[in-house]
């Protein structure tokens, strides 16, 4: 019965270190482990010493148990601290990536909205240009300038697409590397996945708008 009780105490000490706040300082966790180990070692050593050698045996056992327990406690505390630090790192990294991707989406939405507005304007401008009564040379020059302008917009959108697609590849790889042991992690991973899905939709919009602009460029070759 006593042995079973002591085992429960030891398990409780280790469990209490694991269930502490994830942001607990690693040094503190290691120190606590050492302290708990020393106390537990002293108790176990004293009990064992008393059974073997009475009062003197208890004192000797307590001393030996303190030293051994402190060492074992530090090792246990160190392991716990490493796990806590890794959890905090993962949690912080998730928060950071969610923030970054949300900003990507915000910027890309602005870019796509501006491009959509510009496409509407370009359709009108090109229609008016094609209808202008100009000499063949003058019209060609005007059309060339407009074509260069639109191609520059297409190029800019392509650069955005390449950058964002590379980010999506990296993010997909990152999400696959995560485990889902913690409930909080699962919630944050779901949020990150949602932001990545929105980013993919934004990239698809870039493609759609580039197709529209390419059609406008093609219409510039029509002669009236």
Helices and strands as residue ranges (DSSP letters): H 2-18, H 26-131, H 136-177, H 183-219
